[in-house]
């Protein structure tokens, strides 16, 4: 009996020991293949070589002889992982098995230890695109003789398709990846990277440029570059890795490049000038080179000649600017009434066509003007977002057709194209302004009017993708929004002597264009933005700051998820939030406004500095290389900067207040006035004169710029719509101003 009890006791102890061993070994180090087979929520310990470093952010892919598994320091993780972990480290990691958007990973990390550094990486596993799947997830892999779909373009963030041996796959480049801004190889590539997954889609993650090994002996190393843009031609340049001939095919139809220029020679730097072309014409160009044994081709790219248009560029703001910063350049106006009136005047002057692509419209006067133009025979087409209210379209039910779109993002454009086929009456109107009472009357915004046929034709190409047809009626089954669109519009223009870059999102790498513009800054950068969540642009701003560029910025939505505001401030950037009751709606950036001998630029349009604007939305952006435009936008920025810091009324007295202006007199009569006041002026020299009617809060109610004024003249102020009260009339000449009171009677 005693022996039997001892036997039972020993059996119990042995069973308990087995259970204890089973429990303890569940967190003992195991092969990665075994760890991948365990259920979510299991705690595991693995050991392997880190196959990536900070180029993929804070995730680290760990690989042993049996498999690969990424480790992500999510909520609840300990220590300084991943800062302690570099590529080539032998690291032991303990954490919880988790599936995140289809990717199996360790998250959180409860313990880790770097055992050694600078170890040899595992040999990449050779696979085909179809083998970029679950069985190889987490491994360092290699695919040979890959060809990128968009070869010859520029990498931005996001997904890029490739093919090899009749199979297809994609790579993904995260924000701030080292390949962003570099050329997409126009050659066969041996591609190395990390096999990953997102939302059930398997993808390859290259780590750096060395993961794209060119497999060809002879290839084009750059995209086609356009220069010397004239009305009758332009120059195209490109490079090859070794010497070859210089040749071009071109035409006005991308599927029929019927003109061949064979220059020959033997160079690595190639340049051919095209002449005898038509003004404001869009041409499709393909370069090719021959080294005696192989002929290589670029992609077909699109360019435009300059136009015969006058190139007028008009700038409108809806808030008063600080003219004391003017170097002689001024906006055309800065009142809500003038901003809207200028748009309506363009609509009323249209002769043949009006295309409108605007996110939201609730201003009946604009729809009324469009309807009037349509009724007198102007062809009209309107595209808007499919989710906004567009109250003016609901209330007035316009007779012209309307297309609503972008199911994946926003149809966020803000542009008009008027009479695109006219040399003298073709206008593009663009900027940050929606056609709403809020945007026109209350939120600081800008609108630019550009008289240029070449730009109007380019904007028409973009519009007709959204419209789905090139005629009056939409092609409902052919509409293209967001990422469905093609990269099919010219990038560079010369408008009235001003070089202009044009970008449409999400096809044109707008973020790369803005980043490259910021990289040229030598003296100063100013930006005023509704929202700022784009990490690449945040990094570009910080780079400018670290290069001793004077950077200032205003952001309206400082608490947006993923916002850059705190990040910028913590890195010493002078950025502030807009604290006013209205919403700062601008999306502009100014580069080197105080350095006219540099390359001053203005970036503006509908494009918020956000991931959605870059990857999903329909957006339009222009970059103007113009010292005078940079100065005009600087005047606007300085007023908003002052207001955001609590400057109040002092921010909107646009010039230095003085007792009088030498050689200038002005009288207002009658004063008090009822409906009309007449201003009698005299200026003893030729100069620009600005007259403003302001309320006692400093808000501009009316404004007029009299350019090159001299001698005696009179101006009328219409007062009938004003409530009775006291107002201010400001006169500004050559950076100085004088202010007079005006009493308005009921």
matplotlib code that plots the C-alpha trace (Angstrom):
import matplotlib.pyplot as plt

x = [0.0, 2.8, 4.7, 1.5, 1.1, 4.8, 4.3, 1.3, 3.1, 6.1, 3.9, 2.2, 5.5, 6.7, 3.6, 3.9, 7.5, 6.5, 3.9, 6.4, 8.9, 6.2, 5.3, 8.9, 9.8, 6.9, 9.1, 12.5, 14.3, 12.7, 13.3, 11.6, 9.7, 8.2, 7.4, 5.5, 3.4, 2.2, -1.1, -1.6, -1.1, 1.7, 4.8, 8.0, 11.7, 13.7, 17.3, 18.5, 20.3, 18.6, 18.4, 17.4, 18.1, 16.5, 15.7, 12.4, 11.6, 11.3, 10.5, 13.3, 13.2, 14.9, 16.0, 17.5, 18.1, 14.4, 12.6, 12.1, 9.9, 9.7, 9.8, 7.9, 8.1, 4.4, 2.6, 4.0, 7.5, 10.6, 14.0, 15.5, 14.5, 15.0, 17.7, 20.0, 19.5, 21.4, 21.6, 23.8, 23.2, 22.7, 19.7, 17.5, 13.9, 11.1, 7.5, 4.0, 3.0, 0.6, -0.9, -1.0, -2.7, -1.8, 1.9, 2.9, 5.2, 6.4, 4.6, 5.0, 8.7, 9.1, 12.8, 15.7, 19.5, 22.1, 24.6, 27.0, 27.3, 28.5, 27.6, 27.2, 23.6, 21.8, 22.1, 18.9, 16.5, 16.1, 12.4, 10.0, 7.3, 4.6, 6.7, 6.4, 3.9, 3.2, 5.8, 8.6, 7.2, 9.8, 12.8, 15.5, 14.8, 16.1, 14.3, 16.3, 15.7, 12.9, 11.4, 9.6, 6.3, 7.1, 10.7, 12.2, 10.0, 10.9, 10.3, 8.0, 6.4, 4.0, 3.7, 5.5, 4.7, 7.3, 7.4, 9.8, 9.4, 5.7, 4.9, 4.2, 4.7, 5.1, 7.6, 6.6, 8.6, 7.8, 7.9, 11.5, 12.9, 16.3, 15.0, 12.4, 13.4, 15.7, 15.1, 13.0, 15.4, 14.7, 16.5, 16.4, 17.1, 18.2, 16.0, 16.7, 14.4, 12.3, 9.3, 6.4, 2.6, 0.0, -3.8, -3.4, -1.1, 2.4, 5.1, 8.8, 10.6, 13.9, 16.2, 18.4, 19.8, 22.1, 19.1, 18.4, 21.3, 21.1, 21.4, 21.9, 25.3, 23.8, 21.0, 19.5, 20.4, 18.1, 14.6, 14.3, 15.0, 13.5, 15.2, 15.4, 11.6, 10.6, 7.5, 9.0, 11.0, 12.9, 15.9, 15.7, 18.7, 19.4, 22.2, 23.4, 25.8, 28.2, 28.6, 26.0, 24.3, 21.8, 18.4, 14.8, 11.4, 8.5, 5.0, 1.7, 0.2, 1.8, 1.0, 2.5, 5.9, 6.2, 9.3, 12.8, 15.9, 19.1, 22.0, 24.4, 27.7, 28.9, 28.3, 27.0, 25.5, 22.9, 21.2, 19.0, 17.2, 13.8, 12.9, 10.1, 7.4, 4.1, 3.5, 1.5, 1.6, 2.0, 4.5, 5.4, 9.0, 11.1, 14.8, 16.9, 20.6, 22.6, 26.1, 26.7, 25.1, 22.1, 19.4, 17.8, 14.7, 13.4, 9.7, 7.4, 7.3, 5.2, 6.4, 5.0, 6.3, 5.8, 2.7, 2.0, -0.2, 0.7, 1.5, -0.3, -0.3, -2.8, -2.8, -5.7, -5.9, -9.1, -7.2, -5.2, -1.4, 1.5, 2.6, 5.6, 7.4, 6.8, 9.8, 7.5, 5.3, 1.7, -1.2, -4.0, -6.4, -6.9, -10.6, -13.2, -15.4, -12.6, -11.4, -14.9, -15.6, -12.4, -13.5, -17.0, -15.5, -13.5, -16.6, -18.5, -15.7, -15.5, -16.1, -16.1, -15.4, -15.3, -14.0, -14.4, -12.9, -13.6, -14.0, -17.1, -19.3, -22.1, -21.7, -24.8, -23.3, -20.7, -23.2, -25.4, -22.5, -21.7, -25.4, -25.5, -22.4, -23.9, -27.1, -25.3, -23.5, -20.4, -19.6, -19.4, -18.2, -18.0, -16.3, -16.7, -16.2, -18.7, -19.2, -19.3, -22.6, -22.2, -25.2, -25.2, -25.5, -28.5, -30.3, -29.8, -29.7, -27.4, -28.3, -24.7, -23.5, -21.7, -19.5, -18.9, -16.0, -13.1, -14.3, -10.9, -10.0, -11.1, -11.7, -9.9, -8.9, -9.6, -9.3, -11.1, -9.9, -11.4, -11.1, -8.1, -7.9, -7.6, -4.2, -5.4, -8.3, -7.1, -7.0, -6.3, -7.6, -6.2, -5.2, -6.4, -10.0, -13.1, -16.1, -17.8, -18.8, -16.5, -13.5, -14.1, -15.4, -13.8, -10.9, -7.5, -7.0, -5.3, -6.3, -4.0, -5.2, -2.8, -3.3, -1.4, -2.6, 0.0, -0.9, -4.6, -4.2, -2.3, -5.0, -7.6, -5.8, -6.1, -9.7, -10.7, -9.4, -11.8, -14.5, -13.9, -14.2, -13.0, -16.5, -19.3, -20.9, -19.0, -17.8, -19.2, -17.5, -14.1, -13.7, -10.4, -9.9, -7.0, -4.4, -6.4, -5.1, -2.0, 1.1, 0.2, 0.7, 3.7, 5.8, 7.5, 6.3, 7.6, 4.7, 5.4, 9.1, 8.4, 9.4, 6.5, 6.3, 2.9, 1.9, -1.3, -1.8, -1.5, 0.3, 3.0, 5.1, 4.1, 5.8, 9.1, 8.6, 8.1, 10.9, 13.3, 12.2, 12.8, 16.3, 17.3, 16.6, 19.5, 18.1, 14.5, 11.4, 7.9, 4.8, 1.1, -0.8, -4.2, -2.7, 0.8, 1.1, 3.5, 6.7, 8.8, 8.0, 8.6, 12.0, 12.7, 11.7, 14.0, 16.9, 16.4, 16.5, 19.6, 21.3, 20.8, 17.9, 15.5, 12.3, 8.9, 5.6, 1.9, -0.3, -4.0, -4.7, -1.9, -3.7, -4.2, -3.3, 0.3, 0.8, 4.2, 3.7, 5.2, 8.0, 9.0, 8.9, 10.9, 13.6, 13.8, 11.7, 9.9, 6.4, 3.3, -0.4, -3.1, -5.1, -7.8, -11.4, -11.4, -9.6, -6.3, -7.0, -3.8, -1.5, 1.5, 5.2, 7.7, 11.3, 14.1, 11.7, 14.5, 17.2, 16.1, 19.4, 18.8, 15.8, 12.8, 9.7, 6.1, 4.4, 0.6, -2.6, -5.1, -2.5, -2.4, 0.9, -0.6, -0.4, -3.9, -3.1, 0.0, -1.4, -5.2, -6.7, -7.0, -5.0, -3.3, -0.1, 2.0, 5.5, 6.4, 10.0, 9.5, 11.1, 8.1, 5.6, 7.6, 7.6, 3.8, 3.2, 5.7, 3.5, 0.5, 2.5, 3.8, 0.3, -0.9, 2.3, 1.7, -2.0, -1.1, 1.1, -1.7, -0.7, -4.3, -5.0, -1.3, -0.9, -3.3, -2.0, -0.1, 2.6, 4.5, 2.2, 3.5, 2.1, 2.0, 3.5, 5.7, 4.2, 0.9, -2.5, -5.9, -9.3, -12.6, -15.9, -18.5, -17.4, -19.7, -21.1, -24.2, -24.0, -20.9, -17.7, -15.3, -11.6, -9.6, -6.0, -2.7, 0.7, 3.7, 5.6, 4.8, 4.3, 1.9, -0.9, -3.1, -6.4, -8.2, -11.4, -11.2, -13.4, -12.2, -11.0, -8.6, -10.4, -10.2, -13.7, -12.6, -9.2, -7.8, -4.3, -3.6, -0.4, 1.9, -0.3, 0.9, -0.9, -4.5, -7.3, -10.5, -11.9, -15.4, -16.1, -19.5, -20.8, -24.5, -24.0, -22.2, -23.8, -23.6, -20.4, -16.8, -14.4, -10.8, -9.4, -5.7, -3.5, -0.2, 2.7, 6.2, 6.1, 4.5, 0.9, -1.5, -4.9, -8.1, -11.3, -14.6, -18.0, -20.9, -24.4, -27.6]
y = [0.0, 2.4, 1.5, 2.1, 5.6, 6.4, 5.3, 7.6, 10.5, 10.1, 9.8, 13.0, 14.8, 13.5, 14.7, 18.1, 18.3, 17.6, 20.3, 22.7, 21.8, 22.3, 25.7, 26.9, 25.7, 27.7, 30.8, 29.1, 29.9, 28.1, 28.1, 30.9, 28.3, 26.9, 30.4, 31.1, 28.0, 29.1, 30.8, 34.5, 35.6, 33.0, 34.3, 33.1, 33.6, 33.5, 34.2, 35.3, 37.9, 41.3, 41.7, 45.4, 48.5, 51.9, 52.2, 50.3, 52.4, 50.8, 47.2, 44.7, 41.5, 38.6, 35.5, 32.1, 28.9, 28.0, 31.2, 34.9, 36.9, 40.7, 42.2, 45.4, 47.5, 48.1, 49.2, 47.4, 46.9, 47.4, 48.8, 50.8, 48.3, 49.0, 51.7, 49.0, 46.7, 47.2, 45.1, 42.2, 41.9, 38.5, 39.2, 37.2, 38.5, 37.6, 38.8, 38.0, 36.5, 38.9, 39.3, 43.0, 43.6, 40.1, 40.3, 37.8, 39.6, 39.8, 42.6, 43.7, 42.9, 41.9, 41.3, 41.3, 41.0, 41.8, 39.0, 40.1, 42.6, 42.8, 39.2, 38.1, 38.3, 35.2, 34.6, 35.9, 33.2, 33.2, 33.3, 34.4, 37.0, 34.3, 33.0, 36.3, 34.6, 33.3, 30.6, 33.1, 35.9, 37.5, 36.2, 38.1, 37.2, 37.9, 38.1, 38.2, 40.1, 42.2, 45.0, 47.9, 49.0, 52.7, 52.6, 56.0, 57.7, 58.9, 56.8, 58.3, 56.7, 53.8, 50.8, 50.1, 47.1, 44.9, 41.9, 38.9, 35.7, 36.5, 37.0, 40.2, 41.6, 44.9, 46.7, 49.2, 52.3, 53.7, 57.4, 58.8, 55.7, 56.4, 55.5, 58.3, 60.9, 58.6, 57.2, 54.1, 51.8, 51.6, 48.2, 44.7, 44.6, 41.9, 42.9, 42.1, 42.8, 41.7, 39.5, 41.2, 41.6, 44.3, 43.7, 40.3, 41.8, 40.4, 42.9, 43.3, 45.9, 47.0, 48.4, 50.8, 51.5, 48.5, 46.2, 47.3, 45.8, 46.6, 43.4, 44.9, 45.9, 49.0, 51.1, 54.6, 56.0, 59.0, 60.2, 62.6, 66.2, 69.2, 72.6, 75.6, 75.7, 78.0, 78.5, 76.4, 73.8, 72.5, 70.4, 66.8, 65.3, 61.9, 59.7, 56.2, 54.1, 53.6, 55.3, 55.0, 57.0, 59.9, 59.5, 60.6, 59.6, 62.1, 63.1, 64.5, 61.0, 58.8, 55.7, 57.1, 58.7, 59.4, 61.7, 60.3, 62.3, 60.2, 62.3, 59.4, 60.0, 58.1, 59.6, 58.9, 62.4, 62.9, 66.1, 66.8, 70.0, 69.8, 72.8, 73.8, 72.8, 74.5, 76.8, 75.5, 72.0, 68.8, 66.4, 62.8, 61.9, 58.6, 58.6, 55.7, 54.8, 52.2, 50.9, 48.8, 45.6, 46.7, 49.4, 50.7, 52.9, 55.3, 55.4, 57.7, 61.1, 64.2, 67.7, 71.1, 74.0, 77.6, 79.5, 82.7, 83.8, 87.0, 85.0, 87.3, 86.0, 87.6, 86.9, 87.3, 86.9, 87.3, 88.9, 92.0, 91.6, 93.4, 95.7, 97.0, 93.9, 94.7, 95.2, 96.9, 93.9, 93.7, 91.2, 92.2, 92.3, 91.0, 91.1, 88.3, 90.4, 91.0, 87.3, 86.1, 88.9, 88.1, 84.4, 85.5, 88.0, 85.2, 83.1, 85.9, 86.5, 82.9, 82.4, 78.6, 76.3, 76.2, 73.2, 73.3, 70.8, 72.0, 70.1, 72.0, 74.8, 76.6, 80.1, 80.7, 83.7, 81.4, 78.8, 81.6, 82.9, 79.4, 78.9, 82.2, 81.3, 77.9, 79.5, 81.7, 78.7, 78.0, 74.3, 73.6, 70.6, 70.3, 67.7, 67.7, 65.3, 62.6, 63.2, 67.0, 68.8, 71.2, 73.1, 75.5, 72.5, 71.2, 74.5, 75.7, 72.4, 73.6, 72.7, 71.6, 68.0, 67.2, 64.3, 63.4, 61.2, 59.7, 56.7, 56.0, 59.6, 63.1, 64.9, 67.8, 69.9, 73.7, 74.8, 76.3, 76.0, 78.6, 78.7, 76.3, 76.5, 80.3, 81.9, 85.1, 84.1, 80.8, 81.0, 78.6, 79.6, 77.6, 77.9, 76.9, 78.3, 76.2, 78.0, 78.3, 81.2, 79.9, 79.7, 82.9, 85.1, 83.8, 81.4, 82.9, 81.6, 82.4, 82.2, 82.5, 83.4, 82.4, 83.3, 80.6, 78.2, 75.6, 75.3, 75.4, 72.4, 70.4, 71.1, 70.0, 66.6, 66.1, 67.2, 64.9, 61.9, 62.8, 63.5, 60.2, 61.8, 64.7, 65.9, 67.8, 64.7, 62.6, 59.1, 57.5, 54.2, 55.8, 58.3, 58.0, 59.3, 59.0, 56.3, 55.1, 58.1, 58.1, 60.2, 62.0, 65.8, 68.0, 69.0, 72.2, 75.4, 78.9, 81.4, 85.1, 84.4, 82.6, 78.9, 76.9, 73.3, 71.5, 68.5, 66.5, 64.0, 61.2, 60.4, 63.0, 62.6, 66.0, 65.4, 64.8, 68.1, 70.1, 68.3, 69.1, 72.7, 72.9, 71.5, 74.5, 77.0, 79.2, 81.9, 81.4, 79.2, 80.2, 78.0, 78.4, 75.2, 73.9, 70.5, 69.0, 65.2, 64.3, 62.9, 63.4, 67.1, 67.3, 65.8, 68.2, 71.2, 70.0, 69.5, 73.1, 74.3, 72.3, 73.9, 77.3, 78.3, 80.7, 78.6, 79.8, 78.1, 78.4, 75.3, 75.3, 71.7, 71.0, 68.0, 65.9, 62.3, 61.9, 65.7, 67.2, 70.2, 68.7, 67.0, 70.2, 72.2, 69.6, 69.9, 73.6, 74.7, 78.0, 76.8, 78.1, 77.3, 79.6, 80.6, 82.7, 81.8, 81.4, 78.5, 79.1, 77.2, 78.0, 75.3, 77.4, 77.5, 80.3, 79.6, 82.3, 85.3, 87.4, 86.1, 87.3, 86.1, 82.6, 80.8, 82.2, 80.0, 79.8, 76.4, 76.6, 74.8, 72.4, 69.9, 69.7, 68.4, 65.0, 61.4, 61.4, 64.3, 62.5, 58.9, 59.1, 62.5, 64.3, 67.5, 70.2, 72.1, 74.7, 75.8, 79.3, 80.3, 84.0, 86.5, 88.9, 86.2, 85.1, 88.7, 89.0, 85.8, 86.9, 90.0, 87.6, 85.4, 88.2, 89.4, 85.9, 85.3, 88.5, 87.6, 84.1, 85.7, 87.9, 91.1, 92.1, 95.3, 96.1, 93.2, 94.6, 98.2, 97.2, 99.9, 102.0, 104.5, 108.1, 111.6, 112.2, 111.2, 113.8, 115.0, 113.4, 114.9, 113.3, 114.7, 112.8, 114.5, 114.6, 113.4, 112.3, 110.6, 108.5, 106.4, 107.7, 109.5, 111.0, 111.0, 113.8, 112.7, 114.3, 112.7, 114.7, 111.7, 108.4, 105.6, 102.8, 103.9, 101.6, 102.7, 100.6, 101.0, 99.3, 98.9, 99.8, 96.2, 96.7, 94.3, 95.4, 96.0, 97.5, 97.8, 99.2, 99.3, 102.2, 101.3, 104.0, 106.9, 110.5, 113.9, 114.6, 112.0, 111.2, 107.8, 107.0, 104.9, 103.1, 103.1, 102.1, 98.6, 99.6, 100.0, 103.5, 104.0, 105.1, 103.7, 104.2, 105.0, 104.1, 105.5, 103.7, 105.0, 103.6, 101.7, 104.6, 105.2, 107.7, 107.0, 109.2, 108.6, 108.5, 108.7, 106.9, 108.0, 105.9]
z = [0.0, 0.9, -2.3, -4.3, -2.8, -3.5, -7.1, -7.5, -5.9, -8.2, -11.2, -10.2, -9.8, -13.2, -14.9, -13.2, -14.4, -17.9, -17.7, -16.3, -19.1, -21.7, -20.2, -20.0, -23.5, -24.9, -24.4, -25.0, -28.2, -31.2, -34.9, -36.9, -38.9, -35.7, -34.5, -37.7, -37.1, -33.7, -33.1, -32.6, -29.0, -28.4, -26.8, -28.6, -28.6, -31.8, -32.8, -36.2, -38.4, -38.9, -42.6, -42.6, -40.6, -40.3, -44.0, -43.3, -40.3, -36.9, -38.1, -38.3, -40.3, -38.5, -40.4, -39.4, -41.5, -41.3, -42.1, -41.6, -39.2, -38.7, -35.2, -34.6, -31.4, -30.9, -27.7, -24.7, -26.1, -23.9, -24.4, -27.3, -30.0, -32.9, -32.4, -31.0, -34.0, -37.3, -40.4, -39.8, -36.1, -34.5, -32.2, -29.9, -29.7, -27.4, -28.0, -29.1, -32.4, -34.2, -37.7, -38.8, -42.1, -43.1, -42.1, -39.4, -36.9, -33.3, -31.7, -28.9, -28.1, -24.5, -24.5, -26.9, -26.9, -29.6, -29.4, -32.2, -35.0, -38.6, -39.4, -43.0, -44.2, -45.4, -49.1, -50.7, -51.8, -55.6, -56.4, -59.2, -58.8, -58.2, -55.3, -53.5, -51.3, -47.7, -47.9, -48.4, -46.2, -44.0, -46.1, -47.9, -51.6, -55.0, -58.4, -61.6, -64.9, -63.5, -65.6, -64.0, -65.6, -65.2, -66.2, -67.0, -64.4, -60.9, -57.7, -55.1, -52.1, -52.8, -55.0, -58.2, -60.5, -62.2, -64.4, -64.8, -66.9, -67.6, -63.9, -62.1, -58.6, -56.8, -54.6, -51.9, -50.9, -47.5, -46.7, -46.7, -48.5, -50.0, -53.5, -53.5, -56.1, -58.0, -61.5, -62.0, -64.0, -67.7, -67.9, -66.6, -62.9, -60.4, -57.5, -53.9, -50.9, -48.0, -48.8, -47.1, -47.1, -46.7, -46.6, -48.4, -51.1, -51.1, -51.9, -52.0, -49.8, -51.3, -48.7, -50.7, -54.2, -54.0, -54.0, -57.6, -59.6, -63.3, -65.3, -68.7, -70.2, -72.0, -70.7, -70.3, -66.9, -66.7, -67.6, -70.6, -69.7, -71.5, -71.8, -74.1, -74.4, -77.3, -79.4, -82.3, -80.4, -77.4, -76.4, -75.1, -73.1, -71.6, -70.5, -71.1, -69.0, -71.9, -75.3, -78.0, -80.7, -80.1, -81.8, -81.2, -82.5, -81.9, -83.0, -81.9, -81.4, -78.7, -80.7, -84.0, -83.5, -87.2, -87.2, -86.7, -85.8, -86.2, -85.0, -84.5, -82.8, -79.8, -76.4, -72.9, -72.6, -75.3, -76.4, -79.5, -80.3, -82.1, -84.3, -86.7, -84.2, -83.6, -80.7, -77.7, -79.2, -77.2, -78.5, -77.6, -77.6, -77.4, -77.3, -78.5, -78.6, -80.3, -79.3, -82.3, -80.9, -78.9, -79.4, -76.2, -76.0, -73.4, -72.5, -74.5, -72.6, -73.2, -73.7, -74.9, -76.8, -75.5, -76.7, -78.5, -75.6, -73.7, -70.5, -68.1, -64.5, -62.1, -58.3, -56.0, -52.3, -50.2, -47.2, -47.0, -47.4, -45.8, -48.6, -46.5, -47.8, -51.4, -53.7, -56.3, -57.0, -55.8, -56.0, -58.4, -55.4, -52.0, -51.2, -51.4, -53.7, -56.1, -56.0, -56.9, -59.4, -61.3, -61.8, -62.9, -65.3, -66.9, -67.2, -68.8, -71.3, -72.4, -76.1, -76.7, -73.8, -70.0, -68.1, -64.3, -61.8, -58.3, -55.1, -53.7, -54.9, -53.0, -54.6, -56.7, -58.5, -60.0, -61.1, -62.5, -64.5, -65.9, -66.7, -68.6, -70.6, -71.4, -72.6, -75.0, -76.6, -74.6, -74.1, -70.4, -68.5, -64.7, -62.5, -58.8, -55.8, -55.2, -51.5, -51.0, -50.8, -53.8, -52.6, -55.6, -58.0, -56.0, -55.7, -59.3, -61.2, -64.0, -67.6, -68.4, -67.6, -64.3, -63.4, -59.7, -58.8, -56.9, -54.9, -53.4, -52.3, -53.1, -56.3, -54.7, -57.7, -57.9, -61.5, -64.5, -68.1, -70.4, -74.2, -74.3, -78.1, -78.2, -78.2, -76.7, -74.5, -73.1, -69.3, -66.4, -63.0, -60.1, -56.5, -53.1, -53.3, -53.4, -54.9, -51.5, -49.2, -46.5, -48.8, -50.7, -47.9, -44.7, -45.1, -46.3, -49.8, -53.1, -56.8, -59.8, -63.3, -66.1, -69.8, -71.6, -74.3, -73.7, -70.0, -70.8, -73.2, -70.6, -68.0, -70.6, -71.0, -67.2, -67.2, -69.9, -68.0, -65.2, -67.8, -69.7, -73.1, -75.3, -76.2, -74.7, -73.1, -70.4, -71.1, -68.0, -68.6, -69.3, -66.4, -64.6, -61.1, -58.6, -59.3, -62.4, -64.4, -66.6, -66.4, -69.6, -69.3, -69.9, -66.8, -67.9, -69.4, -70.0, -69.5, -70.1, -69.5, -66.2, -66.0, -64.5, -63.4, -63.5, -61.4, -61.1, -58.3, -57.7, -61.0, -61.2, -58.0, -56.7, -53.3, -55.2, -57.1, -53.9, -52.2, -55.0, -54.9, -51.2, -51.7, -53.7, -50.9, -50.0, -47.8, -46.7, -46.9, -45.8, -45.9, -45.1, -45.0, -44.0, -43.1, -43.0, -42.5, -45.3, -43.7, -46.8, -46.9, -43.1, -43.6, -46.5, -44.3, -41.5, -44.0, -45.1, -41.5, -40.8, -43.9, -42.1, -44.3, -42.4, -42.3, -41.0, -41.3, -40.3, -40.0, -39.4, -38.4, -35.9, -34.4, -37.5, -37.1, -38.2, -38.3, -38.7, -36.4, -33.2, -35.2, -36.8, -33.6, -31.7, -34.5, -34.0, -37.0, -36.5, -37.1, -35.5, -35.5, -36.9, -33.9, -35.7, -35.8, -39.6, -41.2, -43.0, -46.2, -48.2, -49.6, -50.6, -50.0, -50.9, -51.6, -51.5, -51.7, -50.1, -52.5, -56.0, -57.5, -56.3, -57.9, -56.1, -56.3, -55.3, -54.9, -54.8, -55.8, -54.3, -52.9, -49.1, -47.8, -46.9, -47.9, -49.3, -51.6, -52.9, -53.3, -53.8, -54.5, -57.7, -57.1, -59.2, -58.3, -60.1, -59.1, -60.4, -60.8, -60.3, -58.0, -58.3, -57.5, -54.5, -53.2, -53.7, -51.8, -49.1, -48.5, -48.0, -45.7, -43.5, -42.8, -41.8, -39.8, -37.8, -37.3, -36.1, -33.4, -32.2, -34.1, -34.6, -36.6, -36.9, -39.4, -42.0, -42.2, -45.2, -45.2, -42.8, -41.2, -41.7, -41.2, -45.0, -48.3, -50.0, -53.3, -52.7, -51.7, -51.3, -50.3, -49.7, -50.3, -49.1, -45.7, -44.1, -47.2, -47.9, -51.1, -52.8, -51.9, -54.4, -53.8, -55.4, -55.9, -57.0, -57.3, -58.5, -59.9, -61.6, -59.1, -58.1, -55.9, -53.8, -52.3, -49.7, -47.8, -44.4, -41.4, -37.9, -37.4, -40.3, -42.7, -46.3, -47.8, -51.2, -52.8, -56.0, -57.5, -59.8, -61.6, -62.9, -61.6, -62.1, -61.9, -61.0, -61.0, -59.2, -57.9, -56.7, -53.6, -53.7, -50.1, -50.5, -49.3, -46.1, -42.7, -41.2, -39.2, -39.3, -41.9, -42.9, -46.4, -46.8, -49.6, -50.2, -52.4, -52.6, -49.3, -47.3, -46.4, -45.1, -43.6, -43.6, -41.7, -43.6, -42.0, -43.7, -42.9, -43.0]

ax = plt.figure().add_subplot(projection="3d")
ax.plot(x, y, z, "-o")
ax.set_aspect("equal")
plt.show()
